[in-house]
Amino acid sequence: MERRNLELEQKFRKQFTRRCWFFLFVTILLYLILASRFAYLQIFQYDELVTKAEANRKTETAHPPRRGIIMDKNGEVLAIGNHTGQDAQL
């Protein structure tokens, strides 16, 4: 009986060791894939990605301020349709 338990324990240990090695292999493989993708982007796609980033950063759009009727605290109109003399750009 004791010999059978010893054999089962050895079997489970061997199986556990195999699973650990498999997990380690898969983990290393995933990190290699990730590192190769980073290297590809940094080495081969660098110029294209820098150009896209610069174009994205320098986009100019006009956002005219919203203007409306200006009233005092009693609701009397002080100004209608006021217009701005400057355009703010980001």
C-alpha positions as CSV (number, residue, x, y, z in Angstrom):
1,M,0.0,0.0,0.0
2,E,2.8,2.4,0.9
3,R,4.6,1.6,-2.3
4,R,1.5,2.5,-4.3
5,N,1.2,5.8,-2.5
6,L,4.8,6.5,-3.3
7,E,4.3,5.7,-7.0
8,L,1.2,8.0,-7.1
9,E,3.2,10.8,-5.4
10,Q,6.0,10.4,-7.9
11,K,3.5,10.4,-10.8
12,F,1.8,13.6,-9.5
13,R,5.2,15.2,-8.9
14,K,6.3,14.4,-12.5
15,Q,3.0,15.7,-13.8
16,F,3.3,18.9,-11.8
17,T,6.9,19.4,-13.0
18,R,5.7,19.0,-16.6
19,R,2.9,21.6,-16.1
20,C,5.4,24.0,-14.5
21,W,7.8,23.7,-17.5
22,F,4.8,24.1,-19.9
23,F,3.6,27.2,-18.1
24,L,7.2,28.6,-18.1
25,F,7.5,27.9,-21.8
26,V,4.2,29.6,-22.7
27,T,5.1,32.6,-20.5
28,I,8.5,33.0,-22.1
29,L,7.0,32.6,-25.6
30,L,4.4,35.3,-24.9
31,Y,7.1,37.7,-23.6
32,L,9.2,37.0,-26.7
33,I,6.2,37.8,-29.0
34,L,5.5,41.0,-27.1
35,A,9.2,42.1,-27.2
36,S,9.4,41.3,-30.9
37,R,6.3,43.5,-31.5
38,F,7.8,46.3,-29.5
39,A,11.1,46.0,-31.4
40,Y,9.2,46.0,-34.8
41,L,7.3,49.1,-33.9
42,Q,10.4,51.0,-32.5
43,I,12.8,50.0,-35.3
44,F,10.8,49.6,-38.5
45,Q,7.7,51.7,-37.9
46,Y,9.4,54.6,-36.1
47,D,9.3,57.2,-38.9
48,E,5.7,56.5,-39.9
49,L,4.5,56.7,-36.3
50,V,6.4,59.9,-35.5
51,T,4.9,61.5,-38.6
52,K,1.4,60.5,-37.5
53,A,1.9,61.7,-34.0
54,E,3.2,65.1,-35.1
55,A,0.2,65.4,-37.5
56,N,-2.2,64.5,-34.8
57,R,-0.6,66.9,-32.3
58,K,-0.7,69.9,-34.6
59,T,-4.4,69.7,-35.7
60,E,-6.0,73.2,-35.7
61,T,-9.7,73.6,-35.3
62,A,-11.6,76.8,-34.8
63,H,-14.0,76.8,-31.9
64,P,-16.0,80.0,-31.9
65,P,-17.3,81.0,-28.5
66,R,-21.0,80.7,-27.9
67,R,-22.6,84.2,-27.6
68,G,-26.1,85.0,-26.5
69,I,-28.2,87.6,-24.9
70,I,-26.7,89.3,-21.9
71,M,-29.3,90.1,-19.1
72,D,-29.1,91.7,-15.8
73,K,-30.3,90.1,-12.5
74,N,-33.9,91.4,-13.2
75,G,-34.0,89.8,-16.7
76,E,-33.7,93.0,-18.6
77,V,-31.7,92.7,-21.9
78,L,-28.4,94.5,-21.8
79,A,-26.9,93.3,-25.1
80,I,-28.1,91.2,-28.0
81,G,-25.9,89.4,-30.5
82,N,-22.5,90.5,-29.2
83,H,-19.7,89.3,-31.4
84,T,-16.1,88.5,-30.6
85,G,-13.3,90.4,-32.2
86,Q,-10.8,87.6,-31.8
87,D,-10.7,83.9,-32.6
88,A,-9.2,81.5,-30.0
89,Q,-7.3,78.6,-31.5
90,L,-5.9,75.6,-29.7
